[in-house]
Amino acid sequence: MLHFTLRQLQVFEKVASLLNYSRAAEELYLSQPAVSMQIKQLEGHIGLPLFEQMGKKIYLTAAGIELFHYARNIAQQLEEMEVVFDEMKGMARGKLTLSVVNTANYFTPKLLARFSQRYPTINMILQVANRDAVLSQLADNSTDLAIMGQPPEGLDITAQLFMDNPLVVIANPSHPFSALKRIKFSQLAGETFLSREKGSGTRSAMERVFAKHGVQPRISMEMETNEAIKQAVQAGMGLGILSLHSIELELETHRLVVLDVEHFPLLRHWFVAHRSNKRLTSAALAFKEFLLNEA
């Protein structure tokens, strides 16, 4: 039977997440020798090394990776337990950790502002990342809720649609197509496109619609952010396909235009998702209900 303490597990979880003893000590308000001692004692209880050092960097061993998985789950359970007890005491507070894909960050702050006005005592943590990272956060239970496009099949998550997400073709206002109406899809075959990276929801939707209509897009450059695509399109480097939610400012200032292309806008959707077996806190339930009813 293992006999390590909860404090040792908490110290390990912090060091494992940062992979840095000094930064972990600062965040835990401990000295670095105290952190090192807790880790050595924990390794003694388990009987396996948890970290290995290569040069100036430390890495998790195979045993460390396994323990990190359990440590994060235990930390999450303890946090949920604290929230439940606070709710039972009638304490008017709570915490919500929300992960959103990059494109959703264009509208999420507005929703959070409205939600915060209604629930001012809820502390909110917003994590913005690409789709793969958000899925990882759902998988390792490091977020309460996630906002994303179409959730992938095969993951044990519950997802509900709460808002439409139209994708449009954008161009520099001086582009010849900007003055045209009812542009045929086939006319896009000769155009250069600036695209999100493979694996992004926008890129996948783009590839599907081009394949459906038998057109091979000419992609000159892949970019990891919507902002990079918008800047490149404004510079006249080509056309782009982005969510309408991400270009509101550029349309208002006439730096970009939406082209009138047949089969566009592509109507996708935004979903709020969480692990199917996750016990949602009252804060998470309140925000989920807010999205489904009012977004």
N, C-alpha and C positions, 0 to 999 in steps of 0.2 A: 504494500500500500504506500502511496506517495504521501509525504508529510510536509510539503511546502506550504507557505502561508499565502494568504490573499495579497498581502503587500508585495511579496516577492513576485507574484504573477503580474501585478500592476506595473511594477518596475520593469519587468521583462517586456511587457506589451509596449511600453513607451520606448524602450531602447530598440526593440524590433521594428517598430513603425518608423523611427527616425534613422536607425542604423548609425547612431552617434551617441557615445556615452556622455559627452559634455553637454550637448543640447538636451538630452533626456534629463540630466541632472538639473539643468536650469528650469525646465518645465515642471519638474517634480519638487523643486525647492530643496534639493539635496546636494551634498557634495559628490564629486565624481568618485572618490574612494568608497563612499556609502553605496552608490549605485553598483559599482564593481563587486562589492562584497555581497550584495543581495543576489546578483547574478551567479556568483561562484557558489553560494549556498544553494541556490535553486538547481544548478547543474549537479551539485553533490547529491541532492535528493533524487533527482531523475536518473543520475548515473550516466549521463551522456553530455557531450559538449553542445551548447546551443548556438555559439558564435565561433567564427574562425576569422582570423585577421590576415589580410593580404596587403602588404605595404602599410599605408596609413588608413585603409578602409576595413570595416568589419562587414561580414556577411553571415546570414543565417545558415546553419548546418541543416541537414535533412531533419534532425530532431527539432531544431529551432523552428523550421517551417511548420511542422506539425503542431508544436505547442502554440505558435502564434495564432493558428486557426482557432484552437480551443480558447485561448486567452481572449481573443476578440469577442467570441460568442459569450463567454462568461461576463466580460465587461458590459456587453449589450444587455444581458439578462439582469445584471445588477442595476443598471440604469433604469430599465423598465420597471424593476421592483420598486425603486425609489419613487418613480413617478406614480405608480399605483398607490403606494402608501400616502404620498402627498395628496392624491385625489381623495383618498378615504378620509383624510384629515380635513378635507375641504379647502386645501390651500389653492389659491387662485394663481397658479403658475404652471408652466409646462415648457417643453423644448421640442422643436421640430427640426429635423435634419432633412433637407430636400436636395436631391441631385437632379440636375437638368442638363440636357444636351446643349451644345453651344448655341444653336439657332433659337432654342426656347428662351434663352436668356434675354432676348430682345423684348419679350413681353412679361416674363416672370416677375421682374421687380415691380411692375405696376400692380400685378395681382397681389404680391406680398405686401405692398403698401396698403391696399384696401383691406386685406386680411388683418394686418397689424392694427389698423384703426378699430376694427371690431374686437380683436383679442390683444390688447396692448400688453398683457402680462406674459404672453408666449414668446420665448426666446427662439429666434429662428437662425439656422445655419444653412447657407446656400452654397452648394458645391456645383461648379460649372465644369464640364469635361466633355470629351468626345463620346460617341455612342458606346464604344467598347469599354471605356472606363466606367461609365454609368452602369452598364450591365455587370461589371465586376463588383461595383459597390453594392448592387442589389444582391449579387451572389454571396458576398462575404458579410452581408447583414450590417454594413457600415452606414446605411441610410434608411430613413423611415419610408420615404416616398420618392419616386422618380418621375420626371416628366420627359417623355420621349415620343418619337414617331412610332410607327408600327412595331410592336414588340416581337422579338423572334419566337418561333415555335420551339418547343422542347425544354424551355426553362420553367421551373415551378414558380411562376409569378401570376398574380392577378392584375389585369389591366382593364381600365375603362376609358372609353372615349369621352372627351369633354370639350373639344374645340376643333374646328376645321383648320387645315394648314395648306393653303393654296400655293403651289409652286408656279413661278412665272419666268418667262424668258426676258432678260434685261439687256439693255444696250446703252452705249453712249448716245446722247441726244443727237449727235451729228451723224450717226450711222444711217445709211440709205434706207434701211428697213423701218426707221422710226416714223417715217411719213406714210407708210403703207398700211392698208387695212386688209384683213383676212389673208394673211401670209400663209401660203401652202407649206405644209410640214416638209415636203420634199425640197423646198428652197433652203432649208437649214443644212442640207448636205454639203453645200459649198462654203459654209461658214466655220470659222475657228471658234472653239469653245474653251473657256476657262472653267475647270471643274474642281469640286471637292475631291478629297482622297478616296480611294477604294475602301469600301466598308461603311462609309457614311450613308445615312438614310437618303439624303438628297442625291448622292451619286447613284445609289441603287435605283431610285425612282427614275432618274434620267436615263439610265441604261435600259430599263424596262420599256419605256415609252419609245425610245429610238428603235429598239429591237422589234417591238410590236408593229411599227410602220416601215420596217425594212430599210432604215437609214443608219449608216455608220457615222457616228459623230467624230469630227476631227478635233481631238483634244490636244491643245498646244501646251497646256501646263496644268498640273495638279497642285492644289493649295489646301492647306489644313484649316483655314478659317474663312468665314464669310466675308470678313473685312478685307482680306487680301484679294478675294475675287472682286468685290465691289470697287476697290481701288484700281485693279487691273482693267476692268470694264470701263471705268471712267477715263482711263488713259488711252482707250481705243484699241486695246490688245485683242479684243474679241467679244463674244457674247457669253452670257452666264445664265444659269438656272438656279434660282434661289427662292426661299420662302418669301412671300409677300410681307410677312411680319418683320423681316430683317432689313427692308429697304424703305421704310416709311419716311425717314429723314431725307434720304437721297431723292425721293420722289417730290417731297415738298420743296426742296431747294433746286429742283430741276437738274440734278447732276446725273440722274439715270432716268430711263424711260422703260415702261413695260411694253413689249412688242405684242401686237395682235396676231398671235400664231394659232392656227387651228389645232384643236385637241388640248389647248391650254386655256386657263390654268389647269394644272394637274391637281386634283383635289385629294390631298392626303389628310391625315388627322393627327391630333395630339392626344396622347394617352397619359393617365396617371396610373402608376404601377407600384406594386410592392410584393414582397415575397408572400406566397399563398399561406404559409403557415405562421406568418408574423402576427403577433398580437399588437395591433396599433394602439398607440397612446391616445388619450382624449384630444391632444393637440393635433396629431396626425389625422384622426377621424374628422376633426373640425375642418381642417384644411381640405381634405378630400371631398367632404360634403360641399364646401365652399366652391371648389372647382366644378363639381358636377352640376351644381345648381345655378351658378352665377357667371362662370368664365365665358 
